[in-house]
Amino acid sequence: MSSLQAPRGTFDVLPADAGRRTALEEHARRILGAAGYGRIETPTFEATDLFARGVGEATDIVQKEMYTFDDGGGRSMTLRPEGTAPVCRAYLEHGMHKQPQPVKLWYLSSFFRAEAPQRGRYRQFWQVGAEAIGSAGPETDAELILLLADLLQAVGVRQSRLRLSSLGTAATRREYREELRSFLRAHEDGLSPEVISRIDLNPMRAFDAGDRRTQETMRDAPILLDRLAPEDAEHFAEVRRLLDDAGLVYELDPTLVRGLDYYARTVFEFTSDALGAQSGVGGGGRYDGLIEQLGGPATPGCGWAAGVERMLLAAGEQPAAAELVDLFVAIAPNGSHQTAFKLANDARRAGLRAQLELAGRGLKGQLKHADRLGARYVAIIDDQMRINLKDMEAGDQTEVEPAAVIPTILRGSRVA
Ligand code: HAM
């Protein structure tokens, strides 16, 4: 084995895995396309500033996880760690606000985060994402959540659960964090030292604390959902009504925090109990302030992204349908390679799945190989340039005029 290996936290997609990924892409295209989402692809790297401003200077992603480099001309670039900020950049750059709103976009792209690798967590990974920009209505939030639920179901994700919350506006959150800090300071004797040390920096962490005493104290803590401004509370109630009407089951989780700073109002996350520690399959929410943050006009937006590898892990092993072969062209000793090559090529042009012997196997080995490939027919070119067509299912073999080989297979008729 060569000492060269794929970098830590990355992986190769081999043909055996590619079938399931292609099937997943087809589900995404069908489900999102039917709802009016158009495909977008943005560059693999962007100006570092886009993520610093978009995702947030204080987030783990920007602080610790970005692959940042100098582009050779003194400009700082970063391999994209997520897709929402780039899509908003593209929306602004291409004047999409002049199109009918909302502009609905979806992507299937690779992303890069310098995280500690483990099962379901990689340094290069793929996401299917959907963004609806230009609509503030709660129907947009509910539509997006239902589309992700449909995708997860189509892919076969097992034991999935949806957690839902609303973060209100940045101003509400600021006030709420102050209130929470006061609560925590007043109850320090019921909190772990670690939680106490983070009161100033990140008081929300107290809700995730593992120790029992802190958990008990936090039962009486103020909840952000109870502090929403009336219009935010009404927006959230409407999202919930629409999901209830659609029969989608969710858990309200007032402590749901996402690792990106741009969210306002609705946030949600699908997890799967079929996964280990990295149980987040997909998540997202509303980001009404993001486009303004990037220098554009105030524009509402909402979206989600789901990890391709996590979805496939949570779906478990499902063999992809084998790619069958209509025709395998075999060459008998001293048979014409040129005739064989032409036949395989003509067959493909006629729309058949055709393969040619390329490894110099003996005839017996070629027939075995054709069988392994699941070929319906094998054409054997002999040393007289004759073609014998073997029906692999029926087992019979007949000499066929060269011009009749392809029509015979296309008709799917048994060789007489
Ligand atoms: P995110 O929660 O950071 O959101 O990532 C979305 C999904 O990507 C996760 O639920 C997970 O399945 C997958 N993922 C994240 N990091 C990794 C990793 N290191 N390895 C494997 N899979 C991973 C966003 O990225 C937002 N842009 C979502 C969004 C779109 N919000 C609004 N619009």
Residues whose N, C-alpha, C, O or C-beta is under 5 A from the ligand:
A	BS01	HAM	P81 E82 G83 T84 R113 E115 G120 R121 Y122 F125 Q127 A130 G280 V281 G282 G283 G284 G285 G303 W304 A305 A306 G307 R310
